[in-house]
């Protein structure tokens, strides 16, 4: 066979292996091709990447090292190896490999953008931004680098810079769908990519951007998936379900859409549909960490601990540096009464990178120590977790947990100081402002509590809990006018929030304005799904007003709403979902 025909045959075998959707079949084809042509660096690189994706890092490292022994300056092997290590949470090794790749090919903006993404996921927004700027110096219109610069700014809590960068990115690359997908998250400054902790913010602007991105770009599963998550977070499950299905029509194997739709079904009580989605994903990607984690959570919620433990075992054999999985395993061991096994799992989790769930392990270990009455040990674990650093929001979450611990110990001053640290770590995380404000209200410092709630509303203008807490603070201070103003602002920002309408109605009832209270109860009752506490509160209100017939009608509506209630949602934990 002449050399051209040989090259063509090798390329055809390579393409066939990469086109295979079943990762096990793809790996088998790559291994067979590599056995025939062991000196083909492209085949070896793809085989190594495939090994890394199925969690076999030892094979991946052996193959990568063989390539580099033969071709020391092979930038693609360095870069691919770096990606494998970054996905496994080995930030230090990934950084060294990316640097070697950049030395071998210093004018490659795609390589620099990939390195930047790894740094951002590891929590180093400054390094990510610097790498994106290097990439843009080589190619000012490079879409992933433009997007990466904006995401780095969002990670660093610099909302104006993030917004400006996304604006530039969409103007320079209007058909780069991932940028449209990312951009709405920055409208709420600390957003980025977390669905289960997404805050609506300026929903209308976000929806416009989703629609614009979907219009100018070809069908793009991550864009549609992100949009679906937003709608799910707003309680618009039918629309979210349609968007997830559109995403899966565009890419049937899109992990985030399978996860998102599966979690949507699980939380709606449809465990069978969720299980089918997770199994469909795992059939194609048997070692995908997020699918395994979600499937394990579902099994645990369905009282199937053995299946949950099996799934977590598969996950941890493939991804031993996944702190979230170690925490989930520790929870199973605790529920089974195996305290030593739970402690060992948490010890492994605490050795994981902060961005890979390591901080969650510190939180869980501290909670376990507190539950055992070991407050000194618990405090030391909280401190060790805080010293570990990590992404701003993860660090803020840990500090809030520590503050809650100190509050339970009775040291409110220490708790307030920790909330202040959390606010400094992630100023746009509204949960810190809410919890800090509630603490200050408990301490009797109305002014400081008000300032906390005001900062929280500035960070998350569509969070109903902040408005409710702030309004109740003003009502408790006997300032009905101020409380009414906060409730009105909250209702304007969150018109579909029945609990907020109920609290406002109760305020008006207590203030003696029965007509306004009645209008608010009626408005809240029109929202879907029905909010049973509001219906019950309206019944009590009418009974106190002396209208027995109206009270009976409200009670009947409350009972009917309870009977029509959907099956209880499964108590799934918050799986860590990230865009690929």
N, C-alpha and C positions, 0 to 999 in steps of 0.2 A: 504494500500500500504506500502511495507517495505521501509526502509530508502534508500536503494540503488536505488530502482525504483523511489522514490521521487526525489532523487538527479539527476538521469538520465533524468527525465521529466523536471526538472527545467533547466538543461543544454541544453536540446533540444529546449525549448522555448526561451532561451537566444540566442542560435545560430541562430534560425529562425529569431528573431528580428534583429540581427546584420547583417544577410545576405541580408535583405531587402534593396534595393537600394533607394527606395522612403523614404526620411527621415520622412515624416508624417506617412506613414504606419509603419515604424520601431518604431517610438515613440509610436504609438497606441499599437503595440504588446508588447513593453516594459511595458507600463502602465498597460495593461491587466495582464501580468505576475506578475508585482509587486503587483497588487491588490490581486492576489491569494497567493503570497508568500512575504508578506511585510518585512520579516526578512532576505531576501536574499540580502546580501551586494553587490554582483556582479551585480544583476539586478538593484539595486538602483543606483549604480555608473554609469552604462550604461545609465539609464534613466536621470540622472542628466547631464551627458555629452551631451546627445541628446538635452536636454532643453537648455543648453548653446549654442549649435551650431545653434539652431533656434532663438537665441537671447533672450530667456526667462531666464534671469539670476536670477530672483527672485525665480522661481521654482527650478532652478539648485541649488541655495544656500540652499533652504529649504531641498531639498533631501540630499545634501552633509552633512548639519548640522545634519540631522536625523541619518545618518550613523555614524558620529563622536560622537554623543551623546551616541549611543549604543556601538560603538567600538572606543574609543578615539585614539588608536594607529594605526588606519587603514591607512597604508601608501598610498595605492592605491587611496583611497578617497581623501587624502590630495593632491596627485600628480595630479589627474584628475581635482580637483577643481582649483588647481593652473593653469592648462592649460586653463581652461575656463576663468579665470580672466586675464591671459596673453593675450589671443586672444581678449579680450574686452578692452585691453589697461590699465588695473588697475595693474600697475607694482608693486606697494607697497604691495598690497594684495597678488598678485601672489608670490612675493618673500617670504613673511611670510609663505605661504602655502607650497612652495617648501622646505623651511627650516624645517618645521614640518615633512614633508614626509621624508626628509633625516635623521632627528633625529630618526624617527621610523624605518627606514631601511638604516643604514649608509653605507652599502656595495653594493649598487645598482648602477652600472655605467650607466644604461639606464636612471634612474631617474636624475642623475647628468647631463647627456648629454642634457636631455630635459630642465632642469633648465638653462643650459648654453645657449641653443638656445633662450630661452625667454630673457635672459640678453642681448644677442647680438642684438636681434631685438629691444630691448629698447635702444640700443646705448652704452651699457657698455661692451666694448670689453675686458677690463681687467678682470672683474668678470667672463665673459664667458670663457676666457682662463684658469683662475684658477679652475673653475669647471670641465672643460675638463681634466685638469691635474689630478684632484682628481679621475675622472672616469678612466683614463688610469693607474693610480697607482693600481687600483683594477683589471683592465683587459687591458693589453697593446695592445691588438688587437681589441679593441672595435671600430667598424666602425663609428658610429655616433659621438663618442668622438674624433676620429682622424680627421674626417671631420670638426667637430665643432672647434677644435683647429686651423685648417687652416683658417676657415672662420673668426674666431676672429682676427687672424693676418691680414687678408685682410681688415677687418673692421677698424683695428687700423692703416691702411696704411703701414703695414710692409710687403712689397712685398717679400723680400727674405725669411722671416720666413714662410709666407703663402705658397710660392712655395715649400720650403723644407718639410713643413708639408703635403701638398698634395702628394708630391712624396712618403713620408713614408707611407701615408694612402693607396695609390694605390698599394704599394709593399706588405703591410701587409694584405690588404683586396682587392685583384684584382677583385673580383666579386661584390664589393659594388658599385652598379651603381651610387648612389647619389654623391659619391666622384669623379668619372669620370665626372659627370655632373658639379660639382662645379669647378673642377680644372681649366678648361680653362679660367674661368673668372679672375683668379689671374694673368694670363699672362699680363693683363693690370692691374697694381697693385691695383687700387682702385675699381676694378670691382664689384664682388659679384653677385647680382641677379637682376639687373634692366635692363629689355629688352629695353625699349624705350630710355634709356640713355647709352646703351652698346657701347663700342668703340672697333673697330676691333683689334687693337694692332697687335700681332703676329698671324695673322689669320691661317697661315699654321700649326703652332704648335697646335692651338686650334682645328682645324679640325682633325688633327691626333689623338688628345686625344678623341674627340667625337667618331671618328670611332673605336678607341681602346676600349673605354668603351662599345660601342654598340656590339662589337665583343665578349668581355669576359663576359658580363652580359646578363641575359635574357632580352627580350623586356621590356623596362622600360620607361613609359610615361614621367616622369619628365626629363630624359636624352634626349629623342627625342625632347621634347618641348623646352628645352634650346638650343639644336642644331638648331631647327627651328627658334628660335628668332635671333640667330646669323646670319643665312642666310637672314632672313627678313631685319635685320639691314644693311646688305651689299647690299640690293637691289635685292637679288636672290629670288624673290617671288615664282616662280614655285617650286623650291626646298624646300623652307620654307613650302609651302602648302603641299607638299608630306610628309614632316617630321611631320607636325602637324597631318596629317591624320594617319600616322603610330602610332603616340602617342595615338590617339583616338582609333585606332584598338586594342592597348595594354590595354587601360583603357578608355572605352567610357564615363565615368563620370569625367575624369581628368579636373579639373577646369581650370588650367593654359593653357591647350591645347585648350579648348573651347574659352577661352578669347583671346589667341594669334591668333588663326585662325579667330575668329570673328573680332578682330581689323585689321588683315591683309585684310580681305574682305571689311571692312568698309572704310579703307583708300584707297582701290582700287576702291571705288565707288559702291561696291556691297552691298548696305544697306540691301537688303532683305535677303541675305545669312547671313550677320552678325546678323541680328535680329533673324533669325531662330536658329543660334548657341547659342545666349544668352538665348533665350527662352527654348531651350532644356536643358541647364544647370540649369536654374531656375526651370524647372519642377521637377528636382530631388533635387535641393538645393534652395528652395524658399527664404531663407534669407541669401544666400551667399553674403557677402559685395562686393567682387570684381565684381561678375556678375551683381549685382544690379547697381553698380557704372557705369560699362561699358554700360549697357543697358540704364541707364539714360542719359549718354553722347550721345549715339546714338540717343535717342529720341530728345534731345535738338538740336543736329545737323540737325535733319530732321524737325525742326520747330514744334515739338510736346511738348510744354512746360508743358501742363497738365499731359501728360504721364511721362515726366521726373520728375515732382514734385511728382507724385504718387510713382514712383520707389524709389526716395530718401526718401520719407516718410516711406516706408517699411524698407529701409536700416537703417534709424535712429531709428526707433522703436526697431529694433533688435540690433543695434550697435550704441548706443548713443555717444560713445567716439570716433567715426570715424571722425577725423578732415577733411579728404578729402571730405566726404559727406556734411559736413556743408559748406565748401567752395563752392561746386557745387550748393547747395541750395541758398547760398547767391548770386551767379552769376545769377541764375534764377530770384531771387527777384529784383536784380538790373536792369536786362533787362526788367522786368515788371514795373519798376518805383517805386517799394516799398522799398524806402531807409531804413526805420525803420526796416522792416522785414529782409533786408539784413544785417544790422548792428547787429541785434539780433542773426542771424545765425553765423556771424563771431565771435561774443562774445562767443557763445557756442564752436565754433571751437578752439578758443584760449585757452580754458580750457582743451583741449585734450592734450595727451602726445605728445612731439615733434616728436617722432618716428611714431606716428599714424596720422600725418597730422597737428598737432598743429602749426608747423612753417608756413605751407602754409596759415593758417588762419591769422597769423600775417602779412604775405606778402600781402595778399588780403586786409586786413583792412588798412594797410599803403597806399596801392595804392588808395583805395577809399578816404582816407583822403586827399591825394595829389590831386586827381582829383577834390575834393571839395574846393581846395585852402587852406587847413588847414595844412600848412607845419610843423608847430610846433608839431601838433598832430601826423602827419605822422612820423616825426623823433623819437618821443617818442615811437611809436609802433615798429619801426625798432629796437630801443634799447631794448625794452622789449623782442622782439623775440630773439635777440642775447643773452640776459641774460638767456633765457630759455634753452640754450644748445641744445642737441640732437645729432643724428648720424653725423659723420664728413661731409658727403656730403650734408646732409640737412642743416647743419649749414653754410657750405660754400655757398650754394645757397642763403640763406637768406642774408648773408653778401654781396654777389654780388648784390643782389637787392637793399640793402641799399646804396652800392657804386654808383649804377646807379641813385638813388634818389639824392645823393649829387652832382653827375655830372650835373644832370638837374638843380640843384640849383646853379651851378656855382662854387662849392667848390671842385676843382680838387684835392687839397692836401688831403682833407678828404676822397675823393673817393679812392685815391691811398692807403691811410692807411687802408681802409676797404678791398681793394683787397689783401693787404699784409696779413691781418688777415685771409681772406678766404683761401689764399694759405697755411697759417700755419695750418688751421683746416683740410684741405684735399689737401695735396701736389700733389696728383695724379689726381686731377680734372682739366682736361685740359681747361675747359671753363673759369676758373678763370684766367689762364695764358693768354688765348686769349684776354679776355676783359681787363685785366690789361695792356697787351702789346698795345692794341689799344688806351687805355687812355694815356699811356706814349708817343705813337707816336703823339697823339694830343697835348700833352704838349711840344713836341719838343725834348724829351730825347730819341734819337735814341739808345744809348747804353743800357739804361734800358729796352726799348721796345724789343730790340734784345734778351736780357737776358730772358725776359718773354717768348718770342716765343720759345727760345731754351729749356727752362724748360718745356714748354707745349709739345713740340715734344718728349722730353725724357719721359714724362708721357704717351703720347698717340701717338706712332710713326706712326699711320695710320689715323691721323685726317687731312683731306685736308685743312680745314680752317686755321689751324696754318701755314702750308707751304705757303698758298696763302698770308696771312697777312704778314708773315716774308719776302717773296720775294718782295712784293710790298713796304715794308719798305726799303729794300735795293735798289730797283729801284728808290724810292723817294729820296734816298741819293746819286743818280747818280752812284751807284756801280752795273753796269750791270752784271759783272762777278759773283759777290756774289749772285745777284738775280737769275741768270741762275743756279747757283749751288743749291740754295734752291729749285727752281722749279724742277730741275732734281731729287733731293732727294725725293721731294714730289711725282713726277710721279712714281718713283720706288716703293714708299710705297703705293701709291694709283693709280694704273695703270688704274682703271676704272672710274676715276673722271673727267667728261667732263669739269666742270667749271675750274678746275685747268689747264687742257690742253688749254682751251681758254685764260686764263690769261697769260700763258706762251707764247702762240702764239702772243698775243697783245704786250707783252714785246719785242719779236723778231722783230715784225713789226715796233715798234717804234725805235728799235735800227738799223733798216735798213737791217736786214737779212731776205729778203722776202722768200727765199727758205726754211729756217728753219721754219718760220711762216706758210708757206703753208703746210709743212709736219705735223706740230702740229695740224693745223686745220683739216687736213685729218684724222689724228689718232683719234682726238676727235670725229669726225663725225661718225667713225665706231662703237662707243660705243652705247649700247642699255640701256635704250630707248634714242632716239635722244634728244639732248639738243638744243632747239630752239635758245637761245641766241648765242650759238657758231655758228650755221648755219648763223644767221643774221650777226654776226661779220665777218665771213668769206666773206659774200657777200660785206660788206662795204670795207673790205681789198682789194678784187679783183677789186672793182670799183676804189679805189684809185690807184691801180696798173695799171689802164687803160684797164683791161681785162673785157669788158662789157659782153661777153658771159659767162665767168666763174662766174661773179657776178650774172647774171640772173639765172644760174644753181643753185647757192647756195640759192638764194631767193626762187626758186621753191621748193627746198628741205625743206626749213624752213616752207613754206606754207603747204606743204604736211604733214610735221611732226605735225603742229598745228591741221590739220584736223583729223589726225589719233590719236590724243591724247585721252587717256582714259577719261572716265567720271571723273569729278573733285572729288578728295578725300574728304570725309567728315571731317570737322574740329573738330575731336575728341581731347580732352585734353589728357594729359599723365596719364592714369590710373596707379595707384600704383600696380604693379604686383610683387608678391613674390612667390617663391617656397613654397609649403606646408611643 
